Amino acid sequence: MTDAPGGHLTVPTELAALAAGVSVATIRKWASRGKLTRYGSPRRAEYDLDEIQELIASRCIGRRTLFDPAHRGGR
């Protein structure tokens, strides 16, 4: 883990994927599509943990999960 510009905590691709609950390929795809900022060197990508949390939160808004009582008929 390192500090990105602005004092943000960054992690390698593998840890970013683990934190987001997605595959490494998804993290790379999000970065290539501009959804995540890529930090680090050309040989070692790193991603901002706060940015990952914001992206995941925005993806979950309006979605129902299996753990959402409304998803199970309001029980």
C-alpha positions as CSV (number, residue, x, y, z in Angstrom):
1,M,0.0,0.0,0.0
2,T,1.2,3.5,-0.9
3,D,0.0,7.0,-0.8
4,A,-1.3,8.5,-4.1
5,P,-1.3,12.2,-4.9
6,G,-3.6,13.9,-2.5
7,G,-2.8,11.5,0.4
8,H,-5.1,8.7,-0.8
9,L,-4.2,5.1,0.1
10,T,-3.6,2.9,-2.9
11,V,-3.3,-0.8,-3.3
12,P,-2.1,-3.2,-6.0
13,T,-4.6,-4.6,-8.5
14,E,-5.0,-7.9,-6.7
15,L,-5.9,-6.2,-3.4
16,A,-8.2,-3.7,-5.2
17,A,-10.1,-6.7,-6.7
18,L,-10.4,-8.3,-3.3
19,A,-11.7,-5.1,-1.7
20,A,-14.2,-4.6,-4.5
21,G,-15.3,-8.3,-4.6
22,V,-14.6,-8.5,-8.3
23,S,-11.9,-10.1,-10.5
24,V,-8.6,-8.5,-11.4
25,A,-9.8,-8.3,-15.0
26,T,-12.8,-6.2,-13.8
27,I,-10.5,-3.7,-12.0
28,R,-8.4,-3.4,-15.2
29,K,-11.5,-2.9,-17.3
30,W,-12.9,-0.2,-15.0
31,A,-9.5,1.6,-15.2
32,S,-9.4,1.4,-19.0
33,R,-13.0,2.7,-19.2
34,G,-12.2,5.6,-16.9
35,K,-14.2,4.4,-13.9
36,L,-11.1,4.1,-11.7
37,T,-7.9,6.1,-11.7
38,R,-4.7,4.1,-12.2
39,Y,-1.7,5.1,-10.1
40,G,1.7,3.6,-9.9
41,S,4.4,2.8,-12.4
42,P,3.9,1.3,-15.9
43,R,4.8,-2.1,-14.5
44,R,2.8,-1.8,-11.2
45,A,-0.7,-0.5,-11.2
46,E,-2.3,0.7,-8.0
47,Y,-5.8,1.9,-7.2
48,D,-7.3,4.3,-4.6
49,L,-9.3,2.4,-2.0
50,D,-11.7,5.4,-1.4
51,E,-12.4,5.5,-5.2
52,I,-13.1,1.8,-5.2
53,Q,-15.6,2.1,-2.3
54,E,-17.3,5.0,-4.0
55,L,-17.6,3.0,-7.3
56,I,-19.0,0.0,-5.5
57,A,-21.5,2.1,-3.5
58,S,-22.7,3.8,-6.7
59,R,-23.2,0.4,-8.4
60,C,-25.2,-0.9,-5.4
61,I,-27.7,2.1,-5.3
62,G,-31.0,0.9,-6.6
63,R,-30.0,-2.7,-6.7
64,R,-31.6,-5.4,-4.6
65,T,-29.5,-8.1,-3.2
66,L,-30.4,-11.6,-1.9
67,F,-29.9,-10.2,1.6
68,D,-32.4,-7.3,1.1
69,P,-35.7,-8.1,2.8
70,A,-37.6,-6.5,-0.1
71,H,-36.0,-9.0,-2.5
72,R,-37.5,-11.9,-0.5
73,G,-41.0,-10.6,-0.7
74,G,-40.7,-8.2,2.3
75,R,-40.2,-10.8,5.0
